[in-house]
Amino acid sequence: MNHSRTSIIILSSEADKQILQEVLTGIEEEGVLYEHIIINVKADIRILSKEASEQSKLGAGIGIRGVDTAICFNTPVGYHYPEFGNMKPRRLAQNAARYVKSKPFIL
């Protein structure tokens, strides 16, 4: 795996097409690059998001499985999985992009 991608990495497994489109739209609205990788494993979304954050030079990863979505930030002090409650996927993705740009989250 290439561990120097300067984009938000999205790892998905059996992603709902509408959820995936919402995530991509949210990132695009913030003007940040992303790379979507489809994998065929039945992993927990937190594991997918952690793996995605490890692959991203920006330290931001999104995991999608079915209709479930999670984000993970790979920080110097460890992994951080922000909990936003029932936040819509588009807003979740916007917040991942805002993290990369050092802007405050939208709640």
DRENDO-396281 format. One record per residue (C-alpha): x, y, z; residue in one letter; residue number from 1; chain. Coordinates in nm, 2 decimals, padded with zeros to 4 digits, always signed. Example, Ala and Ser with C-alpha at 12.3 -4.5 7.8 and 13.67 -1.06 7.14 Angstrom:
! residues 2
+--------+--------+--------+---+-----+---+
:      u :      v :      w : r :   k : c :
+--------+--------+--------+---+-----+---+
: +01.23 : -00.45 : +00.78 : A :   1 : A :
: +01.37 : -00.11 : +00.71 : S :   2 : A :
+--------+--------+--------+---+-----+---+
END
This chain:
! residues 107
+--------+--------+--------+---+-----+---+
:      u :      v :      w : r :   k : c :
+--------+--------+--------+---+-----+---+
: +00.00 : +00.00 : +00.00 : M :   1 : A :
: +00.11 : +00.35 : -00.07 : N :   2 : A :
: +00.13 : +00.54 : +00.26 : H :   3 : A :
: +00.19 : +00.89 : +00.11 : S :   4 : A :
: -00.14 : +00.98 : -00.06 : R :   5 : A :
: -00.21 : +01.35 : -00.01 : T :   6 : A :
: -00.59 : +01.30 : +00.00 : S :   7 : A :
: -00.86 : +01.18 : +00.23 : I :   8 : A :
: -00.88 : +00.80 : +00.18 : I :   9 : A :
: -01.23 : +00.64 : +00.17 : I :  10 : A :
: -01.24 : +00.26 : +00.21 : L :  11 : A :
: -01.57 : +00.10 : +00.14 : S :  12 : A :
: -01.72 : -00.24 : +00.15 : S :  13 : A :
: -02.06 : -00.29 : +00.00 : E :  14 : A :
: -02.13 : +00.08 : +00.03 : A :  15 : A :
: -02.48 : +00.21 : -00.03 : D :  16 : A :
: -02.45 : +00.42 : -00.35 : K :  17 : A :
: -02.65 : +00.71 : -00.21 : Q :  18 : A :
: -02.44 : +00.72 : +00.11 : I :  19 : A :
: -02.12 : +00.70 : -00.09 : L :  20 : A :
: -02.24 : +00.99 : -00.31 : Q :  21 : A :
: -02.32 : +01.20 : -00.01 : E :  22 : A :
: -01.97 : +01.14 : +00.13 : V :  23 : A :
: -01.80 : +01.23 : -00.19 : L :  24 : A :
: -02.01 : +01.55 : -00.23 : T :  25 : A :
: -01.93 : +01.66 : +00.13 : G :  26 : A :
: -01.55 : +01.63 : +00.06 : I :  27 : A :
: -01.58 : +01.80 : -00.27 : E :  28 : A :
: -01.77 : +02.09 : -00.12 : E :  29 : A :
: -01.48 : +02.16 : +00.11 : E :  30 : A :
: -01.23 : +02.15 : -00.19 : G :  31 : A :
: -01.02 : +01.86 : -00.06 : V :  32 : A :
: -00.89 : +01.57 : -00.27 : L :  33 : A :
: -01.00 : +01.22 : -00.20 : Y :  34 : A :
: -00.94 : +00.87 : -00.32 : E :  35 : A :
: -01.21 : +00.60 : -00.30 : H :  36 : A :
: -01.09 : +00.24 : -00.27 : I :  37 : A :
: -01.34 : -00.05 : -00.28 : I :  38 : A :
: -01.24 : -00.36 : -00.08 : I :  39 : A :
: -01.42 : -00.69 : -00.04 : N :  40 : A :
: -01.39 : -00.76 : +00.33 : V :  41 : A :
: -01.66 : -00.76 : +00.59 : K :  42 : A :
: -01.47 : -00.53 : +00.84 : A :  43 : A :
: -01.62 : -00.30 : +01.10 : D :  44 : A :
: -01.64 : +00.07 : +00.98 : I :  45 : A :
: -01.40 : +00.18 : +01.25 : R :  46 : A :
: -01.14 : -00.07 : +01.12 : I :  47 : A :
: -01.20 : +00.06 : +00.77 : L :  48 : A :
: -01.17 : +00.42 : +00.87 : S :  49 : A :
: -00.85 : +00.34 : +01.07 : K :  50 : A :
: -00.69 : +00.17 : +00.77 : E :  51 : A :
: -00.79 : +00.46 : +00.55 : A :  52 : A :
: -00.64 : +00.71 : +00.79 : S :  53 : A :
: -00.31 : +00.51 : +00.79 : E :  54 : A :
: -00.30 : +00.53 : +00.41 : Q :  55 : A :
: -00.36 : +00.90 : +00.40 : S :  56 : A :
: -00.07 : +01.14 : +00.43 : K :  57 : A :
: -00.33 : +01.39 : +00.56 : L :  58 : A :
: -00.42 : +01.15 : +00.84 : G :  59 : A :
: -00.79 : +01.15 : +00.76 : A :  60 : A :
: -00.98 : +00.83 : +00.66 : G :  61 : A :
: -01.34 : +00.74 : +00.61 : I :  62 : A :
: -01.49 : +00.39 : +00.63 : G :  63 : A :
: -01.82 : +00.30 : +00.47 : I :  64 : A :
: -01.99 : -00.04 : +00.50 : R :  65 : A :
: -02.35 : -00.05 : +00.37 : G :  66 : A :
: -02.52 : +00.26 : +00.51 : V :  67 : A :
: -02.28 : +00.30 : +00.81 : D :  68 : A :
: -02.00 : +00.56 : +00.80 : T :  69 : A :
: -01.71 : +00.64 : +01.03 : A :  70 : A :
: -01.41 : +00.87 : +01.03 : I :  71 : A :
: -01.07 : +00.83 : +01.19 : C :  72 : A :
: -00.79 : +01.08 : +01.22 : F :  73 : A :
: -00.43 : +00.94 : +01.26 : N :  74 : A :
: -00.27 : +01.20 : +01.49 : T :  75 : A :
: +00.07 : +01.21 : +01.65 : P :  76 : A :
: -00.08 : +01.10 : +01.98 : V :  77 : A :
: -00.28 : +00.81 : +01.83 : G :  78 : A :
: -00.61 : +00.75 : +01.65 : Y :  79 : A :
: -00.91 : +00.96 : +01.71 : H :  80 : A :
: -01.26 : +00.86 : +01.61 : Y :  81 : A :
: -01.48 : +01.17 : +01.65 : P :  82 : A :
: -01.84 : +01.09 : +01.75 : E :  83 : A :
: -02.09 : +01.31 : +01.58 : F :  84 : A :
: -02.41 : +01.12 : +01.68 : G :  85 : A :
: -02.65 : +01.07 : +01.40 : N :  86 : A :
: -02.47 : +01.32 : +01.17 : M :  87 : A :
: -02.56 : +01.28 : +00.80 : K :  88 : A :
: -02.28 : +01.13 : +00.58 : P :  89 : A :
: -02.24 : +01.45 : +00.38 : R :  90 : A :
: -02.17 : +01.66 : +00.69 : R :  91 : A :
: -01.94 : +01.39 : +00.84 : L :  92 : A :
: -01.73 : +01.40 : +00.52 : A :  93 : A :
: -01.73 : +01.78 : +00.53 : Q :  94 : A :
: -01.59 : +01.76 : +00.88 : N :  95 : A :
: -01.32 : +01.52 : +00.77 : A :  96 : A :
: -01.22 : +01.77 : +00.51 : A :  97 : A :
: -01.24 : +02.06 : +00.75 : R :  98 : A :
: -01.01 : +01.87 : +00.99 : Y :  99 : A :
: -00.75 : +01.85 : +00.71 : V : 100 : A :
: -00.78 : +02.22 : +00.65 : K : 101 : A :
: -00.76 : +02.30 : +01.02 : S : 102 : A :
: -01.10 : +02.46 : +01.02 : K : 103 : A :
: -01.37 : +02.41 : +01.30 : P : 104 : A :
: -01.62 : +02.13 : +01.26 : F : 105 : A :
: -01.97 : +02.20 : +01.15 : I : 106 : A :
: -02.21 : +02.05 : +01.41 : L : 107 : A :
+--------+--------+--------+---+-----+---+
END
